[in-house]
Amino acid sequence: MLPPSGASGRLIGAADAFDVPVFVRHSSPPDVGGRPRTARVRTASRPWRAGPSLPAAGDYLVTTTWRDVIDAAITVGRDVYPWLSEAKSSKLLCGMSLADHLFVTSTSKTDWSTTPC
């Protein structure tokens, strides 16, 4: 499957990683605060350090993959099938192999091998 005419970049695969901005605040009592402004999201640059404890307050970038995002959603009980079936004709998903669709085939009723892109 080739990308549509005029598409830029390349199709993603399950192993492609991306950075997610994470904002750590410590307060008592807990204060969720508002949504971060765009400028703050763009300037988040500190890498998230590995370890058992939460890092100091600040703006961090956590590297993750689509596989990790879907796994985390399933782990906390979210049903990802509606999201994947909604995107089944997406050019992003069409670039993936059947194996890249993770364990969706074992948990969904869609036959991904016959789903046209």
C-alpha positions in Angstrom: 0.0 0.0 0.0 1.4 3.4 -1.0 0.6 6.7 0.6 -1.9 8.9 -1.1 -0.7 11.3 -3.7 0.8 14.4 -2.1 1.4 12.8 1.3 4.5 13.9 3.1 6.8 11.7 5.2 6.3 8.0 5.4 3.8 5.5 6.9 4.3 4.7 10.6 5.0 1.3 11.9 4.3 -0.2 15.4 8.0 0.3 16.4 8.1 4.0 15.5 8.6 6.1 18.7 7.4 9.6 19.5 7.8 12.0 22.5 4.9 12.9 24.8 5.2 16.0 27.0 4.5 15.2 30.6 4.1 18.0 33.3 4.9 17.0 36.8 3.6 19.2 39.7 3.6 18.5 43.4 0.9 20.1 45.5 -1.0 19.4 48.7 -3.9 19.0 48.3 -3.7 17.8 44.8 -4.3 20.5 42.2 -4.8 19.4 38.6 -4.5 22.9 37.3 -5.4 23.9 33.8 -4.3 22.6 30.4 -0.7 23.6 29.6 -0.4 26.4 27.0 1.0 25.5 23.5 4.3 27.3 24.2 4.9 25.2 27.3 4.2 22.0 25.4 6.7 23.0 22.7 9.4 23.8 25.2 9.2 20.6 27.2 12.6 19.0 26.6 14.0 17.3 29.7 14.1 13.5 29.3 12.1 11.4 31.7 14.6 9.6 33.9 14.1 6.0 34.7 13.5 4.9 38.3 10.9 4.0 40.9 10.2 7.6 42.1 8.6 10.5 40.5 11.0 13.2 39.2 11.1 16.7 40.5 8.4 19.1 39.3 9.0 20.2 35.7 8.3 19.6 32.1 9.5 16.4 30.6 9.5 14.4 27.3 8.6 10.7 27.6 9.5 8.6 24.6 6.8 6.0 23.8 5.4 3.9 20.9 1.9 3.3 19.6 2.3 -0.3 20.9 2.9 1.1 24.4 -0.1 3.5 24.2 -2.4 0.7 23.1 -1.0 -1.7 25.7 -1.5 0.9 28.5 -5.1 1.6 27.4 -5.9 -2.2 27.4 -4.1 -2.7 30.8 -6.4 -0.2 32.5 -9.5 -1.7 31.0 -10.1 0.6 28.0 -11.7 -1.0 24.9 -9.5 0.1 22.0 -11.5 -1.8 19.4 -13.7 1.2 18.5 -10.7 3.4 17.9 -8.9 0.8 15.8 -12.0 0.0 13.8 -12.7 3.7 13.2 -9.2 4.0 11.8 -9.1 0.7 9.9 -9.0 2.5 6.5 -6.5 5.0 7.7 -3.4 5.2 5.5 -1.4 5.1 8.8 -2.7 1.7 9.7 -2.6 0.4 6.1 1.1 0.7 6.1 1.4 -1.8 9.0 1.6 -5.5 8.6 -1.1 -7.7 10.2 1.4 -8.6 13.0 1.8 -4.8 13.7 -1.9 -4.6 14.6 -0.8 -6.2 17.9 -3.2 -8.5 19.4 -6.2 -6.8 17.9 -7.0 -9.9 15.9 -7.4 -11.9 19.0 -9.6 -9.4 20.8 -11.8 -8.0 17.9 -14.4 -9.4 15.7 -13.0 -7.7 12.6 -11.1 -9.9 10.1 -8.1 -7.6 9.5 -6.8 -9.8 6.7 -9.7 -8.9 4.5 -10.2 -5.3 5.6 -9.5 -3.2 2.5 -7.3 0.0 2.7 
